[in-house]
Amino acid sequence: MAPLTGNDLKKTARSSGYKTKRGNQRRDALLNATKEMIVLGDISEISFVTVARKAEVPLPSVYHYFKNLESLIVMIVEELG
């Protein structure tokens, strides 16, 4: 088997991130759940577990799209501009 090249790595599910329809839906659900928790004042309750439950998304998906909780919050701040 030939070694992987840069082009091969670009084709992996992880590197494609949220480019699929289902991926977009999951990512958006996670962002929306987090935004809702912020608006409701549940900031201290925000964790990957609570966000995944609220978004009805499998917990591993949160780790797939976001390195840590800070990166999730930064994404929301960037979207709000």
MDTraj code that builds the backbone (N, CA, C; nanometers):
import mdtraj as md
import numpy as np

residues = "MET ALA PRO LEU THR GLY ASN ASP LEU LYS LYS THR ALA ARG SER SER GLY TYR LYS THR LYS ARG GLY ASN GLN ARG ARG ASP ALA LEU LEU ASN ALA THR LYS GLU MET ILE VAL LEU GLY ASP ILE SER GLU ILE SER PHE VAL THR VAL ALA ARG LYS ALA GLU VAL PRO LEU PRO SER VAL TYR HIS TYR PHE LYS ASN LEU GLU SER LEU ILE VAL MET ILE VAL GLU GLU LEU GLY".split()
xyz = np.array([
    [0.0845, -0.1182, 0.0000],
    [0.0000, 0.0000, 0.0000],
    [0.0887, 0.1241, 0.0000],
    [0.0580, 0.2194, -0.0845],
    [0.1365, 0.3421, -0.0960],
    [0.1119, 0.4331, 0.0238],
    [0.2132, 0.5115, 0.0626],
    [0.1938, 0.6044, 0.1742],
    [0.0918, 0.7121, 0.1378],
    [0.0270, 0.7634, 0.2392],
    [-0.0724, 0.8691, 0.2172],
    [-0.0041, 0.9977, 0.1739],
    [-0.0674, 1.0674, 0.0836],
    [-0.0174, 1.1979, 0.0399],
    [-0.1067, 1.3062, 0.0976],
    [-0.0691, 1.4307, 0.0763],
    [-0.1509, 1.5421, 0.1238],
    [-0.2922, 1.5361, 0.0692],
    [-0.3068, 1.4971, -0.0574],
    [-0.4404, 1.4874, -0.1168],
    [-0.5235, 1.3787, -0.0512],
    [-0.4588, 1.2677, -0.0148],
    [-0.5306, 1.1598, 0.0529],
    [-0.5818, 1.2058, 0.1885],
    [-0.5006, 1.2817, 0.2583],
    [-0.5392, 1.3290, 0.3907],
    [-0.6564, 1.4252, 0.3831],
    [-0.6649, 1.5003, 0.2758],
    [-0.7753, 1.5950, 0.2598],
    [-0.9088, 1.5231, 0.2434],
    [-0.9048, 1.3970, 0.2046],
    [-1.0269, 1.3216, 0.1784],
    [-1.0836, 1.2535, 0.3031],
    [-1.0130, 1.2594, 0.4145],
    [-1.0615, 1.1914, 0.5342],
    [-1.1824, 1.2632, 0.5903],
    [-1.2669, 1.1891, 0.6600],
    [-1.3880, 1.2473, 0.7190],
    [-1.3525, 1.3577, 0.8169],
    [-1.2502, 1.3361, 0.8974],
    [-1.2139, 1.4350, 0.9987],
    [-1.1681, 1.5646, 0.9331],
    [-1.0873, 1.5554, 0.8306],
    [-1.0375, 1.6774, 0.7692],
    [-1.1459, 1.7498, 0.6904],
    [-1.2473, 1.6777, 0.6452],
    [-1.3545, 1.7444, 0.5723],
    [-1.4492, 1.8140, 0.6683],
    [-1.4387, 1.7812, 0.7976],
    [-1.5142, 1.8511, 0.9006],
    [-1.6623, 1.8524, 0.8753],
    [-1.7177, 1.9718, 0.8680],
    [-1.8621, 1.9849, 0.8573],
    [-1.9051, 2.0185, 0.7146],
    [-1.8390, 1.9615, 0.6155],
    [-1.8713, 1.9909, 0.4761],
    [-1.9872, 1.9070, 0.4236],
    [-2.0284, 1.8070, 0.4976],
    [-2.1422, 1.7273, 0.4548],
    [-2.2697, 1.7879, 0.5113],
    [-2.3816, 1.7514, 0.4526],
    [-2.5099, 1.8042, 0.5000],
    [-2.5327, 1.7672, 0.6465],
    [-2.5113, 1.6395, 0.6790],
    [-2.5296, 1.5959, 0.8174],
    [-2.4308, 1.6666, 0.9093],
    [-2.3097, 1.6851, 0.8614],
    [-2.2088, 1.7552, 0.9403],
    [-2.2491, 1.8986, 0.9682],
    [-2.3003, 1.9655, 0.8652],
    [-2.3480, 2.1030, 0.8835],
    [-2.4609, 2.1080, 0.9849],
    [-2.5515, 2.0120, 0.9768],
    [-2.6653, 2.0093, 1.0692],
    [-2.6188, 1.9877, 1.2126],
    [-2.5255, 1.8974, 1.2312],
    [-2.4754, 1.8709, 1.3664],
    [-2.4007, 1.9912, 1.4217],
    [-2.3142, 2.0473, 1.3417],
    [-2.2377, 2.1645, 1.3855],
    [-2.3321, 2.2781, 1.4209],
    [-2.4297, 2.3048, 1.3351],
    [-2.5267, 2.4116, 1.3613],
    [-2.6081, 2.3834, 1.4869],
    [-2.6467, 2.2581, 1.5070],
    [-2.7227, 2.2219, 1.6270],
    [-2.6399, 2.2474, 1.7525],
    [-2.5122, 2.2156, 1.7466],
    [-2.4237, 2.2392, 1.8610],
    [-2.4087, 2.3885, 1.8888],
    [-2.3895, 2.4658, 1.7834],
    [-2.3765, 2.6109, 1.8007],
    [-2.5061, 2.6714, 1.8536],
    [-2.6186, 2.6297, 1.7983],
    [-2.7478, 2.6830, 1.8431],
    [-2.7774, 2.6456, 1.9875],
    [-2.7452, 2.5244, 2.0262],
    [-2.7679, 2.4816, 2.1646],
    [-2.6836, 2.5651, 2.2600],
    [-2.5603, 2.5911, 2.2212],
    [-2.4726, 2.6718, 2.3063],
    [-2.5233, 2.8148, 2.3151],
    [-2.5641, 2.8707, 2.2016],
    [-2.6185, 3.0074, 2.2016],
    [-2.7408, 3.0166, 2.2921],
    [-2.8275, 2.9173, 2.2837],
    [-2.9484, 2.9169, 2.3654],
    [-2.9133, 2.9129, 2.5142],
    [-2.8148, 2.8332, 2.5489],
    [-2.7732, 2.8254, 2.6888],
    [-2.7168, 2.9592, 2.7362],
    [-2.6447, 3.0276, 2.6489],
    [-2.5901, 3.1588, 2.6850],
    [-2.7030, 3.2584, 2.7057],
    [-2.7979, 3.2620, 2.6133],
    [-2.9109, 3.3552, 2.6216],
    [-2.9933, 3.3307, 2.7479],
    [-3.0109, 3.2047, 2.7846],
    [-3.0898, 3.1703, 2.9029],
    [-3.0120, 3.1896, 3.0331],
    [-2.8859, 3.2290, 3.0209],
    [-2.8051, 3.2519, 3.1400],
    [-2.7481, 3.1265, 3.2013],
    [-2.7446, 3.0191, 3.1243],
    [-2.6924, 2.8914, 3.1738],
    [-2.5431, 2.8756, 3.1448],
    [-2.4700, 2.9849, 3.1450],
    [-2.3297, 2.9815, 3.1043],
    [-2.2478, 2.8849, 3.1896],
    [-2.2723, 2.8834, 3.3185],
    [-2.1942, 2.7951, 3.4062],
    [-2.2253, 2.6474, 3.3808],
    [-2.3359, 2.6202, 3.3137],
    [-2.3759, 2.4819, 3.2844],
    [-2.3211, 2.4311, 3.1510],
    [-2.2559, 2.5188, 3.0749],
    [-2.2083, 2.4797, 2.9422],
    [-2.0897, 2.3845, 2.9548],
    [-2.1062, 2.2688, 2.8957],
    [-1.9991, 2.1695, 2.8838],
    [-2.0273, 2.0915, 2.7556],
    [-1.9315, 2.0153, 2.7111],
    [-1.9556, 1.9357, 2.5911],
    [-2.0724, 1.8401, 2.6120],
    [-2.0843, 1.7863, 2.7306],
    [-2.1925, 1.6914, 2.7591],
    [-2.3280, 1.7611, 2.7521],
    [-2.3414, 1.8768, 2.8183],
    [-2.4712, 1.9452, 2.8193],
    [-2.5072, 1.9986, 2.6815],
    [-2.4091, 2.0467, 2.6084],
    [-2.4349, 2.0973, 2.4729],
    [-2.4791, 1.9831, 2.3818],
    [-2.4116, 1.8695, 2.3894],
    [-2.4485, 1.7541, 2.3061],
    [-2.5901, 1.7077, 2.3376],
    [-2.6235, 1.7021, 2.4651],
    [-2.7595, 1.6603, 2.5030],
    [-2.8630, 1.7578, 2.4499],
    [-2.8387, 1.8869, 2.4712],
    [-2.9344, 1.9883, 2.4276],
    [-2.9503, 1.9864, 2.2751],
    [-2.8406, 1.9643, 2.2047],
    [-2.8432, 1.9619, 2.0579],
    [-2.8921, 1.8281, 2.0030],
    [-2.9056, 1.7287, 2.0908],
    [-2.9429, 1.5932, 2.0498],
    [-2.8457, 1.5385, 1.9452],
    [-2.7181, 1.5564, 1.9768],
    [-2.6089, 1.5140, 1.8898],
    [-2.5188, 1.4214, 1.9718],
    [-2.4640, 1.3173, 1.9110],
    [-2.3741, 1.2291, 1.9858],
    [-2.2539, 1.3062, 2.0421],
    [-2.2166, 1.2750, 2.1642],
    [-2.1057, 1.3439, 2.2295],
    [-1.9771, 1.3441, 2.1464],
    [-1.9389, 1.2346, 2.0821],
    [-1.8159, 1.2384, 2.0018],
    [-1.8188, 1.3444, 1.8909],
    [-1.9370, 1.3814, 1.8446],
    [-1.9465, 1.4846, 1.7412],
    [-1.8959, 1.6190, 1.7917],
    [-1.9192, 1.6471, 1.9188],
    [-1.8722, 1.7743, 1.9747],
    [-1.7203, 1.7795, 1.9654],
    [-1.6566, 1.6704, 2.0021],
    [-1.5105, 1.6646, 1.9971],
    [-1.4594, 1.6658, 1.8534],
    [-1.5402, 1.6201, 1.7626],
    [-1.5015, 1.6208, 1.6212],
    [-1.4930, 1.7639, 1.5675],
    [-1.5893, 1.8462, 1.6028],
    [-1.5962, 1.9816, 1.5485],
    [-1.5228, 2.0857, 1.6311],
    [-1.5039, 2.0591, 1.7594],
    [-1.4436, 2.1586, 1.8470],
    [-1.3352, 2.0950, 1.9331],
    [-1.2181, 2.1578, 1.9339],
    [-1.1044, 2.1064, 2.0092],
    [-1.1310, 2.1108, 2.1591],
    [-1.1957, 2.2190, 2.2021],
    [-1.2268, 2.2367, 2.3435],
    [-1.3424, 2.3355, 2.3556],
    [-1.3858, 2.3592, 2.4771],
    [-1.4995, 2.4478, 2.5004],
    [-1.4694, 2.5899, 2.4528],
    [-1.3468, 2.6318, 2.4719],
    [-1.3071, 2.7655, 2.4280],
    [-1.3257, 2.7813, 2.2770],
    [-1.2886, 2.6806, 2.2001],
    [-1.3025, 2.6905, 2.0545],
    [-1.4494, 2.6981, 2.0133],
    [-1.5369, 2.6338, 2.0886],
    [-1.6810, 2.6425, 2.0626],
    [-1.7308, 2.7847, 2.0870],
    [-1.6904, 2.8439, 2.1983],
    [-1.7317, 2.9805, 2.2318],
    [-1.6743, 3.0796, 2.1312],
    [-1.5492, 3.0613, 2.0925],
    [-1.4864, 3.1500, 1.9940],
    [-1.5630, 3.1456, 1.8626],
    [-1.6067, 3.0271, 1.8200],
    [-1.6832, 3.0137, 1.6958],
    [-1.8124, 3.0947, 1.7038],
    [-1.8782, 3.0914, 1.8183],
    [-2.0020, 3.1671, 1.8358],
    [-1.9741, 3.3164, 1.8294],
    [-1.8699, 3.3607, 1.8966],
    [-1.8334, 3.5031, 1.8956],
    [-1.8007, 3.5475, 1.7535],
    [-1.7279, 3.4656, 1.6790],
    [-1.6941, 3.4988, 1.5402],
    [-1.8190, 3.5081, 1.4536],
    [-1.9158, 3.4192, 1.4759],
    [-2.0397, 3.4237, 1.3978],
    [-2.1198, 3.5503, 1.4265],
    [-2.1146, 3.5947, 1.5516],
    [-2.1894, 3.7148, 1.5894],
    [-2.1221, 3.8406, 1.5364],
    [-1.9950, 3.8281, 1.5029],
    [-1.9205, 3.9350, 1.4401],
    [-1.8939, 4.0489, 1.5290],
])
top = md.Topology()
chain = top.add_chain()
for i, resn in enumerate(residues, 1):
    res = top.add_residue(resn, chain, resSeq=i)
    for name in ("N", "CA", "C"):
        top.add_atom(name, md.element.get_by_symbol(name[0]), res)
traj = md.Trajectory(xyz[None], top)
